[in-house]
Amino acid sequence: MSRPRPTFMSWQSTSVPRADTVTAPQSYAPVSLGEIKELAGVGRPTVSNWRRRHSKELLHGTNDSRRPFPDPIPGVGSESKPLFDAAEIADWLDLRAVPDGEPDDNGRLPTYGDRFRRALRLRGLVALKHRLGSAETVISQALAVIAMSAEGKDRIPEYLPRELLAEYEGADPDLVRAAHELMDEIGAPGWAADALLGLDDEGLEIARRLESDLVMDVTPRGVVALVAALIGPNEGGPGQRSAISLCAGLGELLLGMGGGPYEGLRGHGELVAVETDPLLRKLLRYRLLSYEAGSVEVCASPSELDTPRAWNQAPVEAHTFSRADVVLADPPYVSGERERDVEGPLWWAEEAVRRLEPGGRAYVVVPAWTLTRTSGTGPASVPTPTIDARRALLARGCVETVVQLPRRIHPFRTGAEYALLVLRPPSAAPGSVLLVDADRIARRAGGKAEEWIDRVVGLTRPGAVPEPDDDGPAEDADGPRDARRVHVRPSGRAGEQLLDNRSVLPSHRLAAPEARVDHVDETLAARRAVAAALPHLRDWVVDMNIGRRDPHTPIRHRNLDVLLKAGQLRLLGGHRVKEDDIGEAGLPVVGREEMLGELPVGARCIAPEDLAAYPSAKVTEPGDVLLLAEHGVRCLVDTAGGCVLLSPVQGLRITAYREHVRDVTRGGPVRPDALWMRPHSLARLLQAPRNQHRGSGSLVRRVSVRDMDLPQLPPEEIAELEAILAETERLRAEARAQLEALDRLAERVSAGAADGGLALRRR
């Protein structure tokens, strides 16, 4: 769909470049077949097919009236690498419409010729990088030309940025011409500036073609659209919301409000940006001028907001701009190794809260690791500045919503995960915080930005997600699965809280139970299927005592973190062992390959003398549950013990299980309620669908073991569940042995017949 044309532009009257600085237009240089492929945006075989199927000889031989593919330029290039006239190629490509292209306002479909010509113009702009020395110089000078062609030409020089006039007058003549061609091509100076900076919707990506580092820290478009949707439109007129954009960068969040600068941005009140980087600050001023929004102040540090002055060049008395109704911030990305920095991402979140007017809202983009770090539980644990800042924001009631953004939302930092914090002014009594897993929503929506953004915005509306119960997070069968409100502090005897030294990332806090599933009906159907497939098990499956649970006595869940701290479970970490120390004899090792079924347990071992070099390596005991929490959850029960865990495999040990086994071995009386949890039950409950989607990580989705939960079932039910699961596992082992025997027989018979050493005779 074509963009609406701006209605308040003044640049069109001076769209012709200065005569004294613009050279005469030059014809395009010859292009090769590979360059045609790149400029037209098609595959290399497509160009070769065009040339072969539309050659003069073939078309004339069949009396085809279609226009043939242009001939190579005589005397230029070679037979193996012919060169063609670019203008002739563009004219020929005009005959071929782009598939699935949308018509313009006149009903004309876009052609490969349009795409080819546009790329040719950009190639000239990109080629200037080598003459001017750097991509940033090309972008800066071109933006200066665009800014002066928009609002800059009508301003008094004293009100222009200091460096703008000098850069405009010293711009390369070819670059001036290319900048004006770009404005004519796209239709508006602001959109041309966006194309230069890689912020456009046209897919030109000039900054990327120039290999500029500016594109590395650009706020993703999905984040800009989400923040704009959460802020909502302004109606214009006096008394509208003012805005401060901290860490403004190139103004992505600021200019994205209200549908963009050519749509609803002017309905906002006063706007101020803060950017500490000198280059970004200069480019942001140029971009604002290109959108005829040059009155927006751009400060070098937040402290300047507290300096009295006449803001936005308005004829009013000097005053400060310390607070605003809307505060935006997308701090430069830093990795988790910088969590001890005092002025980290959450410092900017605290600064955003400090700048809020009563009733205002702040929208801050932060790395996901700022929400997952914990201080530990030992006496020597020391909270980092990041953890202290997160606790302070929660304790003061400043956090309204935490949105976990879709994985790989950043086109360049694909290994980093992000979250959006919606913040409010401090309150004496912190309420609940809304946790939204937009990554889960986006995956179901197939990555379509409009769908997942609409869903997230809908969940943030008042009443869309109910307040938590005072006695804990009892789950509503019909409630939203992708969002939940959680108290900051516990309000009941079993209530979950966010100030519990655990991760507050939504995927770690939100369970994913199966929606709209009648578990009784599904279990009965599965039982009938087993009875039909395995008739000899009919009596066993029929004897299972399965019933519907009373809806008035819902089951509560407890996180493994609580059970680990209480000593009911013990976590066994995997160890890194040198490949040279792993052989075929000794203690079995269990790593990723064994957990995925790629290798049988026992195929790899480590000798005891080699294991002595790893004093911290853990050896399992009978009944330990082995766990691989990557891309879901996989569990195995170690019935024999004596295995060595290789990272990333972990283990869970039921601390009371050893004493229980000892009592059983001695033949003493064993009560059904003697054990709160059993191995096979623990393994299967951890693998339930509600725990499978708690992962985080853009490249490898790891599930936090401490954030998984278990149902608080009576010991009698756990004993019954253990009996069913243990028998099921025994039957599965028998079936696997039968399948392996049949596979072995088929393999040997076919191998003997193939090699001619086996004769098959009918009896």
C-alpha positions in Angstrom: 0.0 0.0 0.0 1.4 3.4 -1.0 2.1 6.0 1.6 -0.1 9.1 2.0 1.6 12.2 0.7 2.3 14.8 3.2 0.1 17.9 3.1 2.3 20.4 4.8 5.5 20.2 2.8 7.4 23.3 1.7 10.3 21.5 0.2 8.8 20.9 -3.3 9.3 24.5 -4.5 13.0 24.2 -4.2 13.5 20.6 -5.2 15.8 21.6 -8.0 19.5 21.5 -6.8 21.7 24.5 -6.8 23.1 25.2 -10.3 26.5 26.0 -9.0 26.9 22.8 -7.1 25.3 20.1 -9.3 27.1 18.5 -12.1 25.3 17.5 -15.3 23.6 14.1 -15.1 25.8 11.3 -16.3 24.7 8.2 -18.1 24.7 4.9 -16.2 27.8 2.8 -16.4 27.5 -0.6 -18.2 26.2 -3.5 -16.1 27.1 -7.2 -16.0 24.6 -10.1 -15.7 25.5 -10.4 -12.0 24.8 -6.7 -11.5 21.5 -7.0 -13.3 20.6 -9.7 -10.9 21.5 -7.6 -7.8 19.9 -4.4 -9.0 16.7 -6.0 -10.2 16.5 -8.1 -7.0 16.2 -11.5 -8.7 18.3 -14.7 -8.8 21.2 -15.2 -11.1 19.5 -18.0 -13.0 16.6 -15.7 -13.7 18.7 -13.2 -15.6 20.3 -16.0 -17.7 16.9 -17.5 -18.5 15.6 -14.0 -19.6 18.6 -13.7 -21.9 18.2 -17.2 -23.4 14.4 -17.3 -23.8 14.2 -13.7 -25.2 17.2 -13.8 -27.5 16.8 -12.3 -31.0 17.5 -15.6 -32.7 14.9 -17.5 -30.7 12.1 -14.9 -31.0 12.7 -14.2 -34.8 12.8 -18.0 -35.5 9.3 -18.4 -33.9 7.9 -15.1 -35.3 7.5 -13.8 -31.7 6.8 -10.1 -31.6 8.0 -9.7 -28.0 10.9 -7.4 -27.4 14.2 -9.3 -27.3 16.7 -9.0 -24.5 19.3 -6.2 -25.2 22.5 -7.2 -26.9 25.9 -6.7 -25.1 27.7 -3.4 -25.8 30.2 -4.1 -28.7 33.8 -3.8 -27.8 33.2 -3.7 -24.0 33.5 -6.6 -21.6 34.3 -10.1 -22.8 32.5 -13.1 -24.1 32.5 -14.7 -20.6 31.5 -11.4 -18.9 29.4 -9.3 -21.3 28.4 -5.8 -20.3 25.0 -4.2 -21.2 23.7 -0.7 -21.5 21.9 0.0 -18.2 19.2 2.2 -19.8 18.3 -0.5 -22.3 18.1 -3.1 -19.6 15.8 -0.8 -17.5 13.5 -0.2 -20.5 13.3 -4.0 -21.1 12.6 -4.7 -17.5 9.7 -2.2 -17.6 7.9 -4.9 -19.5 8.0 -7.3 -16.6 5.8 -6.6 -13.6 6.9 -7.6 -10.1 4.9 -10.6 -8.9 2.4 -9.8 -6.0 3.2 -6.0 -6.4 0.5 -3.6 -5.3 -0.6 -0.9 -7.8 0.0 2.8 -7.1 -2.7 5.5 -6.9 -2.9 5.4 -10.7 -3.4 1.7 -10.9 0.1 1.0 -12.3 1.9 -2.1 -11.1 5.5 -1.9 -10.1 8.0 -3.4 -12.6 11.5 -4.8 -12.4 12.5 -1.7 -14.3 11.4 0.5 -11.4 13.4 -1.6 -9.0 16.4 -1.6 -11.3 16.5 2.2 -11.8 16.1 2.9 -8.1 19.0 0.5 -7.2 21.1 2.2 -9.9 20.6 5.6 -8.3 21.5 4.1 -4.9 24.6 2.5 -6.4 25.8 6.0 -7.3 25.2 7.2 -3.8 27.0 4.1 -2.3 29.9 4.6 -4.7 30.5 8.0 -3.1 31.6 6.3 0.1 35.0 5.6 -1.4 35.5 9.2 -2.4 34.4 10.8 0.8 36.1 8.3 3.1 33.3 6.8 5.2 29.7 5.8 5.3 29.0 8.3 8.1 30.3 11.2 6.0 28.1 10.3 3.1 25.0 10.0 5.4 25.8 13.2 7.3 26.3 15.3 4.1 23.3 13.9 2.4 21.2 14.5 5.5 22.4 18.1 5.6 21.3 18.6 2.0 17.9 17.0 2.8 17.4 19.1 5.9 18.2 22.3 4.1 15.8 21.4 1.3 13.0 20.9 3.9 12.7 23.3 6.9 16.3 24.5 7.0 16.0 26.9 4.0 13.3 28.9 5.8 15.1 29.3 9.1 17.3 32.1 10.3 20.9 30.8 10.3 21.2 31.5 14.0 18.5 28.9 14.7 20.1 26.2 12.6 22.5 23.6 14.1 26.0 25.0 14.1 27.5 22.4 11.8 24.6 22.2 9.3 25.4 25.2 7.1 29.1 24.3 6.9 28.3 20.7 6.0 25.7 21.7 3.5 27.9 24.2 1.7 30.8 21.8 1.7 28.8 18.8 0.4 30.2 17.0 -2.6 28.3 18.1 -5.8 27.6 14.5 -6.9 26.2 13.8 -3.5 24.0 16.9 -3.6 22.5 15.7 -6.9 22.1 12.1 -5.5 20.3 13.5 -2.4 17.8 15.5 -4.5 17.2 12.5 -6.8 16.5 10.4 -3.7 14.0 12.9 -2.5 12.3 13.0 -5.9 12.3 9.2 -6.0 10.8 8.7 -2.6 8.5 11.7 -2.4 9.4 13.6 0.8 12.5 14.8 2.5 11.7 13.0 5.8 11.2 9.7 4.0 14.5 10.3 2.1 16.2 10.8 5.4 14.8 7.6 6.8 16.0 5.7 3.7 19.5 7.1 4.3 19.5 6.0 7.9 18.0 2.5 7.2 14.6 3.4 8.8 12.5 3.4 5.7 9.6 1.1 4.8 10.7 1.0 1.1 13.4 -1.6 1.7 16.2 0.6 0.3 18.4 0.1 3.4 21.0 2.6 2.2 22.8 2.7 5.5 23.2 -1.1 5.3 24.5 -0.9 1.7 27.0 1.7 2.9 28.0 -0.8 5.6 27.4 1.9 8.3 27.6 1.0 12.0 24.6 3.2 12.6 22.2 0.4 11.7 23.6 -1.8 14.6 21.7 0.2 17.3 18.6 1.2 15.5 15.4 0.4 17.5 13.6 -2.4 15.7 10.5 -1.4 13.8 8.3 -3.9 15.8 9.3 -2.2 19.0 8.6 1.3 17.6 5.2 0.1 16.4 4.4 -1.5 19.8 5.4 1.6 21.8 3.3 3.8 19.4 0.3 1.6 19.8 0.6 1.6 23.6 0.9 5.4 23.7 -2.1 5.8 21.4 -2.9 8.7 19.1 -3.2 12.3 20.1 -6.0 14.5 19.0 -4.0 17.7 18.7 -4.8 21.1 20.2 -3.6 22.6 23.4 -3.0 20.6 26.5 -1.7 17.6 24.7 0.9 15.2 26.1 4.5 16.4 26.2 7.3 13.9 25.6 11.0 13.4 26.5 13.0 10.8 24.6 16.0 9.7 26.6 18.7 7.8 24.6 16.9 9.1 21.5 19.3 7.7 19.0 18.1 8.6 15.6 14.6 9.5 17.0 13.0 6.2 16.1 10.7 6.1 19.2 10.1 9.8 19.2 9.1 10.1 15.6 7.1 6.9 15.7 4.5 8.3 18.1 1.1 9.1 16.8 1.5 7.3 13.5 4.7 9.1 12.5 5.6 12.8 11.8 3.6 13.0 8.6 0.5 11.7 10.4 -0.2 12.5 14.0 3.1 13.5 15.7 2.2 17.2 15.5 -0.8 16.6 17.8 1.6 16.0 20.7 2.7 18.8 23.0 6.2 19.8 23.5 8.9 17.3 22.5 12.5 17.1 23.7 15.2 14.5 22.9 18.3 13.6 24.8 21.2 11.9 23.0 24.7 11.7 24.5 26.5 10.5 21.3 27.7 13.6 19.3 27.2 11.9 15.8 23.8 10.6 16.6 22.8 13.9 18.1 23.8 15.8 14.9 22.0 13.3 12.6 18.9 13.4 14.8 18.8 17.2 14.4 19.1 16.8 10.6 16.4 14.2 10.6 14.0 16.4 12.6 14.6 19.3 10.2 13.9 17.0 7.2 10.5 16.3 8.8 10.0 20.1 9.5 10.2 19.4 13.2 13.4 21.3 13.8 11.9 23.1 16.8 12.3 19.9 18.8 15.3 20.4 21.2 18.1 17.8 21.3 20.1 17.8 24.5 23.5 16.3 25.2 22.6 14.9 28.7 19.6 14.6 31.0 21.0 17.3 33.2 20.2 19.9 30.5 16.5 19.3 31.0 16.8 21.0 34.4 18.3 24.2 32.9 15.9 27.1 32.5 15.6 28.0 28.8 12.9 28.8 26.1 12.2 25.3 24.9 11.2 24.4 21.4 12.1 27.9 20.3 8.8 29.2 21.6 8.5 32.9 22.6 7.9 32.2 26.3 9.8 32.8 29.5 12.7 30.5 30.4 11.7 27.4 32.2 12.9 23.8 32.8 11.7 20.7 31.0 12.4 18.3 33.9 9.2 16.3 33.5 6.8 15.1 30.7 3.7 13.0 30.3 5.5 10.5 28.1 9.1 9.4 28.5 10.8 7.1 26.0 14.2 5.4 26.3 16.1 2.8 24.3 19.5 2.7 25.9 22.5 1.4 23.9 22.7 -2.4 24.3 25.2 -3.8 26.8 25.8 -7.5 27.5 25.2 -9.2 30.8 28.8 -8.9 31.7 28.2 -5.2 32.3 25.6 -5.8 35.1 27.8 -4.2 37.6 27.8 -0.9 35.8 26.1 1.8 37.8 24.6 3.6 34.8 23.3 0.5 33.1 20.0 0.0 31.2 17.9 0.1 34.4 19.6 3.3 35.5 17.9 4.8 32.4 14.6 3.3 33.6 15.0 5.0 37.0 15.8 8.3 35.2 12.7 7.8 33.0 10.5 7.5 36.2 12.1 10.5 37.7 11.1 12.5 34.6 7.4 11.5 34.7 4.6 13.9 35.4 1.9 12.6 37.7 -0.2 10.2 35.7 2.4 9.9 33.0 3.9 6.7 31.5 7.5 5.8 30.5 8.4 3.1 27.9 11.9 1.7 28.3 13.5 -1.0 26.2 16.0 -3.1 28.2 18.0 -6.3 27.6 16.2 -9.4 29.0 19.1 -10.2 31.2 18.3 -7.2 33.4 15.2 -9.1 34.4 16.7 -12.5 35.0 19.8 -11.8 37.1 19.5 -12.8 40.8 21.9 -12.2 43.7 22.1 -15.8 45.0 21.1 -17.0 48.4 24.5 -17.5 50.1 25.9 -15.3 52.8 28.5 -13.9 50.4 26.0 -12.9 47.7 26.1 -9.2 46.8 23.4 -7.6 44.7 24.7 -5.8 41.6 23.5 -2.3 40.7 21.2 -3.9 38.1 19.5 -6.1 40.7 19.2 -3.1 43.1 17.7 -0.9 40.4 15.1 -3.7 39.5 14.2 -4.2 43.2 13.8 -0.4 43.7 11.5 0.0 40.7 9.3 -2.9 41.8 9.3 -1.9 45.5 8.3 1.7 44.7 5.4 0.5 42.5 7.0 2.0 39.3 6.6 -1.1 37.1 3.1 -1.4 35.5 3.8 -3.9 32.7 6.7 -6.1 31.5 6.5 -7.2 27.9 8.9 -9.9 26.8 9.6 -9.0 23.2 9.7 -11.6 20.4 13.0 -13.4 20.0 15.4 -12.1 17.2 13.4 -8.9 17.0 16.6 -7.0 16.4 17.8 -7.6 12.8 21.5 -7.4 13.8 21.7 -8.4 17.5 19.9 -11.7 16.8 21.5 -13.3 19.9 20.1 -10.7 22.3 16.7 -10.7 23.9 14.8 -7.6 24.8 11.9 -6.6 27.0 9.7 -3.4 27.2 9.0 -1.9 30.6 5.9 0.3 31.0 6.6 2.5 34.0 4.5 4.8 36.1 5.3 7.3 38.9 6.0 5.8 42.3 3.2 4.9 44.6 3.0 4.2 48.4 1.2 0.8 47.9 2.6 -1.1 44.9 -0.1 -3.1 43.1 0.3 -5.9 40.7 2.5 -6.0 37.6 1.2 -7.3 34.3 3.6 -9.8 32.7 3.1 -10.4 28.9 5.0 -12.9 26.9 4.9 -11.4 23.4 7.4 -14.0 22.1 4.8 -16.7 22.7 2.1 -14.6 21.0 4.3 -13.8 18.0 5.2 -17.4 17.4 1.5 -18.3 17.2 0.9 -15.4 14.9 3.6 -16.6 12.5 5.8 -13.5 13.3 3.2 -11.1 11.8 3.9 -7.8 13.6 0.4 -6.4 13.4 -1.2 -9.5 14.9 1.1 -9.8 17.9 1.1 -6.1 18.6 -2.7 -5.9 18.5 -2.8 -8.9 20.9 -0.3 -7.3 23.3 -2.1 -4.0 23.3 -5.4 -5.7 24.0 -3.9 -7.5 27.0 -2.8 -4.2 28.5 -6.3 -2.7 28.5 -8.0 -2.4 31.9 -9.8 -5.5 32.9 -8.3 -7.7 30.1 -6.2 -9.7 32.7 -7.8 -10.2 36.1 -6.0 -9.3 39.3 -4.4 -12.2 41.1 -6.1 -14.1 44.0 -5.0 -13.3 47.5 -4.2 -17.0 48.1 -2.0 -17.5 45.1 -2.2 -17.7 41.3 -5.0 -20.2 40.8 -5.3 -20.6 37.1 -8.5 -19.6 35.2 -9.3 -22.2 32.6 -10.6 -19.5 30.3 -8.1 -16.8 31.2 -5.3 -15.6 29.0 -2.3 -17.9 28.7 0.1 -15.3 27.6 -0.3 -12.7 30.4 -0.8 -12.7 34.1 -0.8 -10.2 36.9 1.5 -10.9 39.8 1.7 -9.0 43.1 5.0 -7.2 43.9 4.7 -8.3 47.5 2.8 -11.3 48.8 -0.8 -10.5 49.8 -1.8 -13.9 51.1 -0.3 -17.0 52.7 0.6 -18.6 49.4 0.7 -15.7 47.1 3.4 -15.4 44.5 5.5 -12.2 44.5 8.0 -10.5 42.3 10.4 -9.5 45.1 11.4 -13.1 45.7 14.9 -12.9 44.2 13.8 -14.7 41.1 13.7 -13.8 37.4 10.8 -11.6 36.5 11.0 -12.4 32.8 7.4 -13.3 31.7 8.4 -16.6 30.0 10.0 -17.7 33.4 6.9 -16.7 35.3 4.0 -17.7 33.0 2.9 -21.4 32.8 1.6 -22.7 29.6 -1.1 -25.2 30.4 -3.0 -26.8 27.6 -5.9 -24.6 26.7 -9.5 -25.8 26.1 -8.6 -29.5 26.8 -10.8 -31.8 28.8 -8.1 -33.9 30.5 -10.5 -36.6 31.5 -11.9 -37.2 28.0 -8.4 -37.1 26.5 -7.1 -39.6 29.1 -10.0 -42.0 28.5 -9.4 -41.8 24.8 -5.7 -42.6 25.3 -6.7 -45.5 27.5 -9.0 -46.9 24.8 -6.2 -46.6 22.2 -3.8 -48.6 24.4 -6.4 -51.3 25.0 -7.1 -51.6 21.2 -3.4 -51.6 20.2 -2.2 -53.9 23.1 -5.1 -56.3 24.0 -3.0 -58.0 26.7 -2.9 -54.8 28.6 -6.7 -54.3 28.6 -7.2 -55.3 32.2 -4.4 -53.1 33.4 -5.6 -49.9 31.7 -9.2 -50.6 32.8 -8.2 -50.8 36.4 -6.8 -47.3 36.4 -8.9 -45.2 38.8 -9.3 -42.0 36.8 -11.8 -39.4 37.8 -12.6 -35.7 37.4 -11.2 -33.4 40.1 -13.6 -31.2 42.1 -13.4 -27.7 40.5 -14.0 -26.2 44.0 -10.6 -27.5 45.2 -8.1 -26.4 42.6 -4.6 -27.6 42.7 -1.9 -25.1 43.6 1.6 -25.1 42.1 5.0 -24.4 43.6 8.1 -23.4 41.8 11.2 -25.6 41.9 13.1 -22.7 43.4 10.9 -22.8 46.5 11.4 -26.6 46.7 15.1 -26.3 46.3 15.4 -23.6 49.0 13.3 -25.8 51.3 15.7 -28.7 50.8 13.0 -31.0 49.3 15.0 -31.2 46.0 18.7 -30.9 45.3 20.0 -29.6 42.0 22.9 -31.4 40.4 24.8 -29.4 37.8 26.5 -30.9 34.8 30.2 -30.7 34.3 32.5 -30.0 31.3 34.8 -32.9 30.6 37.6 -33.0 28.1 36.8 -35.1 25.0 40.1 -37.0 25.5 39.0 -38.3 28.9 35.8 -39.9 27.5 36.3 -43.5 26.5 34.5 -46.9 26.5 35.1 -48.1 30.0 34.3 -46.7 33.5 31.3 -44.7 34.7 28.7 -43.9 32.1 28.4 -40.3 31.1 25.1 -38.6 30.2 25.2 -35.6 27.9 23.1 -34.0 25.3 23.4 -36.9 22.9 22.2 -39.5 25.5 19.2 -37.2 26.5 18.2 -36.8 22.8 18.4 -40.5 22.1 21.3 -40.1 19.7 23.5 -42.4 21.8 22.4 -45.1 24.3 23.4 -44.6 27.9 26.7 -46.4 28.5 28.1 -45.8 25.0 30.4 -43.2 26.5 32.2 -43.6 29.8 34.9 -42.0 31.9 37.5 -43.9 33.9 37.5 -43.3 37.7 41.2 -42.2 37.5 40.2 -39.6 34.9 37.2 -38.5 36.9 39.4 -37.7 39.8 40.7 -34.7 37.8 37.2 -33.2 38.1 36.4 -33.0 41.8 33.2 -31.0 41.3 31.7 -33.5 38.9 28.4 -35.0 40.1 27.7 -38.7 40.2 24.1 -39.7 40.2 22.2 -42.0 42.7 19.3 -44.4 42.0 16.1 -42.4 41.5 17.8 -39.2 40.3 16.0 -37.4 37.5 18.2 -36.3 34.6 17.2 -33.1 32.9 18.0 -31.4 29.6 16.2 -28.0 29.4 17.1 -26.8 25.9 14.3 -26.2 23.3 11.9 -27.7 25.7 12.3 -30.2 28.6 13.5 -33.8 28.4 13.8 -36.0 31.5 15.2 -39.5 32.2 15.0 -41.4 35.4 18.3 -43.0 36.5 17.3 -46.2 38.1 20.8 -47.6 38.6 22.8 -44.5 39.5 26.6 -44.1 39.0 26.4 -41.7 36.0 28.4 -38.6 35.4 26.5 -35.6 34.1 27.9 -33.6 31.3 26.8 -30.0 30.8 24.2 -28.8 29.8 22.5 -31.9 31.4 21.4 -31.3 35.0 20.0 -33.6 37.7 17.3 -33.3 40.4 17.5 -35.5 43.5 14.5 -36.0 45.8 16.3 -35.7 49.2 13.9 -38.1 51.0 14.1 -40.8 48.4 17.2 -42.5 49.6 15.8 -43.1 53.1 12.5 -44.3 51.5 14.4 -46.9 49.4 16.4 -48.0 52.5 13.1 -48.5 54.5 11.7 -50.5 51.6 14.9 -52.6 51.3 14.7 -53.5 55.0 11.2 -54.7 54.7 9.7 -52.3 57.1 6.2 -50.9 56.8 5.9 -48.2 54.1 3.0 -45.8 54.2 1.6 -44.4 50.8 2.1 -40.9 52.1 5.7 -41.4 53.2 7.1 -39.6 50.1 5.9 -36.3 48.8 7.3 -36.9 45.3 8.7 -39.9 43.3 11.2 -40.2 40.4 9.0 -41.1 37.5 6.3 -38.7 38.6 8.8 -35.9 38.9 10.2 -36.6 35.5 6.8 -36.6 33.8 5.4 -33.6 35.6 8.4 -31.5 34.6 7.9 -32.5 31.0 4.2 -31.4 31.1 3.2 -28.8 28.5 2.9 -26.1 31.1 6.7 -26.2 31.6 7.8 -26.7 28.0 7.5 -23.0 27.0 9.3 -21.2 29.8 12.5 -20.9 27.7 14.5 -17.8 27.0 17.4 -17.1 24.6 17.3 -16.1 20.9 19.5 -18.9 19.6 19.2 -21.7 22.2 16.0 -21.7 24.1 16.9 -22.8 27.6 14.2 -23.4 30.2 15.0 -22.1 33.7 14.9 -25.1 36.0 14.1 -23.0 39.1 11.1 -21.4 37.4 9.4 -24.7 36.5 6.6 -25.7 38.8 5.0 -28.8 40.2 1.4 -29.4 41.3 0.9 -29.9 45.0 -0.7 -33.3 44.8 -1.4 -35.5 47.9 1.2 -38.2 48.5 -1.4 -40.9 47.9 -2.0 -39.6 44.4 1.7 -39.3 43.8 2.1 -43.0 44.8 -0.7 -44.0 42.3 0.8 -41.8 39.6 4.2 -43.4 40.2 2.8 -46.9 39.9 1.2 -46.1 36.5 4.3 -44.3 35.1 6.8 -46.9 36.3 4.7 -49.7 34.7 4.4 -47.6 31.5 8.2 -47.1 31.4 8.7 -50.9 31.9 6.4 -51.7 29.0 8.1 -49.0 26.9 11.5 -50.6 27.6 10.1 -54.0 26.5 8.7 -52.6 23.3 12.1 -50.9 22.6 13.9 -54.2 23.1 11.5 -55.9 20.7 11.9 -53.2 18.1 15.7 -53.3 18.4 15.6 -57.1 17.9 13.4 -56.8 14.9 15.7 -54.0 13.4 18.7 -56.2 14.0 17.1 -59.2 12.2 16.1 -57.1 9.2 19.5 -55.5 9.0 21.4 -58.8 9.0 19.0 -60.5 6.5 19.2 -57.7 4.1 23.0 -57.3 4.5 23.6 -61.0 3.9 21.4 -61.0 0.8 23.1 -57.9 -0.6 26.6 -59.4 -0.2 25.5 -62.7 -1.7 26.4 -64.7 1.4 22.9 -65.6 2.4 20.4 -67.8 0.6 16.7 -67.5 1.4 14.6 -70.6 0.8 10.9 -71.2 1.4 10.2 -74.1 3.7 
